[in-house]
Amino acid sequence: MKKIKLLIAALFAAVSFTPLSVTAQQDPIGSGLSISPTRTDLVVNEGTSADLDISVKNVTGGNIIAKAFINDFEPDGVSGEPRLITDSNVKSASSIKDFIVGLEDISLGVDETKEVKMQIDIPVGASPGAYYGVIRYQAVPVDDQGQVTEGGQVALTASVGTIVLVEVPGNIKQQIEIKSLSAYLDDKKGSLFTQKPTHVGIEIDNKGNGFARPFGKIYIKDMFGKEVLSYEMNNTNPRGVVLPESTRVFKDPVEGISKPGRYTIYADVSYGNGGEVYSVSSTFWYVPSWLIITGLVVLLVIVGLAVFLYRKYVTKSLKRRR
């Protein structure tokens, strides 16, 4: 019996765990500016130009100069958020820096808004495909004479920007690949959960040289074939994009996972004009901790009872022989 007690203690220790934690993010430093739109999508033929209009507002309590910058960026490979390339010596092959005309610093009074008008000029002979960058403004306080005040420069994180996506038509290859379809508990994906999954994520790889804007339907069925959730992925205006030669995970919160058991995720995904549809599926199990512990306790009780009955039977057999 002592061995059985030790076995029970070990099994309880094995199923004990610390729940996955979510790291809280601090609010970013205030920028002193607001900008709209936050993203502009344009299709511009080679040898032509297009207007690019941005609205910038001073939301500080004093006069400022909004210093203008243009940065290349690269995707983070997960959320699609841009990671700025701040090294001026590094230039992306997909940069829009050479195409932007009219980018200048602007002076803004208190609560003043200005419409900034620029152009995107695509030269003759530009290669077809996707070009992108971030036009960024940084608030620098000035005095009544328009001179920069001491310590007026603010940190890079205290800037606002608009993402500019430009596609030059031509021989554009459109191709995507679905890398994975998974359930997540916060930021951790898996196939066995002791807590209810919080998200479903689909990882898409853009293998073309243009912007991929995937869309489609994702739905979940339980082990009895009953649909417990259905939603349209990337159902925003404008749609989220996957940059060329990069991946992005489209994650959405899920509900309806209430009962223990096996669940199957299905996804029907398309892109472009919707002519090609990719269908994939994956499964995961939701087995709550209490169910695991209950099952182990029941199993141990059965094993313990079997051992007890076996020993009792052996003891009786020995007595009979005597």
Secondary structure in CASP SS format (residue, H / E / C, confidence):
PFRMAT SS
TARGET T0000
AUTHOR 0000-0000-0000
METHOD secondary structure of the structure
MODEL  1
M C 1.00
K H 1.00
K H 1.00
I H 1.00
K H 1.00
L H 1.00
L H 1.00
I H 1.00
A H 1.00
A H 1.00
L H 1.00
F H 1.00
A H 1.00
A H 1.00
V H 1.00
S C 1.00
F C 1.00
T C 1.00
P C 1.00
L C 1.00
S C 1.00
V C 1.00
T C 1.00
A C 1.00
Q C 1.00
Q C 1.00
D C 1.00
P C 1.00
I C 1.00
G C 1.00
S C 1.00
G C 1.00
L E 1.00
S E 1.00
I E 1.00
S E 1.00
P C 1.00
T C 1.00
R E 1.00
T E 1.00
D E 1.00
L E 1.00
V E 1.00
V C 1.00
N C 1.00
E C 1.00
G C 1.00
T C 1.00
S E 1.00
A E 1.00
D E 1.00
L E 1.00
D E 1.00
I E 1.00
S E 1.00
V E 1.00
K E 1.00
N E 1.00
V C 1.00
T C 1.00
G C 1.00
G C 1.00
N C 1.00
I E 1.00
I E 1.00
A E 1.00
K E 1.00
A E 1.00
F E 1.00
I E 1.00
N E 1.00
D E 1.00
F E 1.00
E E 1.00
P E 1.00
D C 1.00
G C 1.00
V C 1.00
S C 1.00
G C 1.00
E C 1.00
P E 1.00
R E 1.00
L E 1.00
I E 1.00
T C 1.00
D C 1.00
S C 1.00
N C 1.00
V C 1.00
K C 1.00
S C 1.00
A C 1.00
S C 1.00
S C 1.00
I C 1.00
K H 1.00
D H 1.00
F H 1.00
I E 1.00
V E 1.00
G C 1.00
L C 1.00
E C 1.00
D C 1.00
I E 1.00
S E 1.00
L E 1.00
G C 1.00
V C 1.00
D C 1.00
E C 1.00
T E 1.00
K E 1.00
E E 1.00
V E 1.00
K E 1.00
M E 1.00
Q E 1.00
I E 1.00
D E 1.00
I C 1.00
P C 1.00
V C 1.00
G C 1.00
A C 1.00
S C 1.00
P C 1.00
G E 1.00
A E 1.00
Y E 1.00
Y E 1.00
G E 1.00
V E 1.00
I E 1.00
R E 1.00
Y E 1.00
Q E 1.00
A E 1.00
V E 1.00
P E 1.00
V E 1.00
D C 1.00
D C 1.00
Q C 1.00
G C 1.00
Q C 1.00
V E 1.00
T C 1.00
E C 1.00
G C 1.00
G C 1.00
Q C 1.00
V C 1.00
A C 1.00
L H 1.00
T H 1.00
A H 1.00
S E 1.00
V E 1.00
G E 1.00
T E 1.00
I E 1.00
V E 1.00
L E 1.00
V E 1.00
E E 1.00
V E 1.00
P C 1.00
G C 1.00
N C 1.00
I C 1.00
K C 1.00
Q C 1.00
Q C 1.00
I E 1.00
E E 1.00
I E 1.00
K E 1.00
S E 1.00
L E 1.00
S E 1.00
A E 1.00
Y E 1.00
L E 1.00
D C 1.00
D C 1.00
K E 1.00
K E 1.00
G E 1.00
S C 1.00
L E 1.00
F E 1.00
T C 1.00
Q C 1.00
K C 1.00
P C 1.00
T C 1.00
H E 1.00
V E 1.00
G E 1.00
I E 1.00
E E 1.00
I E 1.00
D E 1.00
N E 1.00
K C 1.00
G C 1.00
N C 1.00
G C 1.00
F C 1.00
A E 1.00
R C 1.00
P C 1.00
F E 1.00
G E 1.00
K E 1.00
I E 1.00
Y E 1.00
I E 1.00
K E 1.00
D C 1.00
M C 1.00
F C 1.00
G C 1.00
K C 1.00
E E 1.00
V E 1.00
L E 1.00
S E 1.00
Y E 1.00
E E 1.00
M E 1.00
N C 1.00
N C 1.00
T C 1.00
N C 1.00
P C 1.00
R C 1.00
G C 1.00
V C 1.00
V E 1.00
L C 1.00
P C 1.00
E C 1.00
S E 1.00
T E 1.00
R E 1.00
V E 1.00
F E 1.00
K E 1.00
D E 1.00
P E 1.00
V C 1.00
E C 1.00
G C 1.00
I C 1.00
S C 1.00
K C 1.00
P C 1.00
G E 1.00
R E 1.00
Y E 1.00
T E 1.00
I E 1.00
Y E 1.00
A E 1.00
D E 1.00
V E 1.00
S E 1.00
Y C 1.00
G C 1.00
N C 1.00
G C 1.00
G C 1.00
E C 1.00
V C 1.00
Y E 1.00
S E 1.00
V E 1.00
S E 1.00
S E 1.00
T E 1.00
F E 1.00
W E 1.00
Y E 1.00
V C 1.00
P C 1.00
S H 1.00
W H 1.00
L H 1.00
I H 1.00
I H 1.00
T H 1.00
G H 1.00
L H 1.00
V H 1.00
V H 1.00
L H 1.00
L H 1.00
V H 1.00
I H 1.00
V H 1.00
G H 1.00
L H 1.00
A H 1.00
V H 1.00
F H 1.00
L H 1.00
Y H 1.00
R H 1.00
K H 1.00
Y H 1.00
V H 1.00
T H 1.00
K H 1.00
S H 1.00
L H 1.00
K H 1.00
R H 1.00
R H 1.00
R C 1.00
END
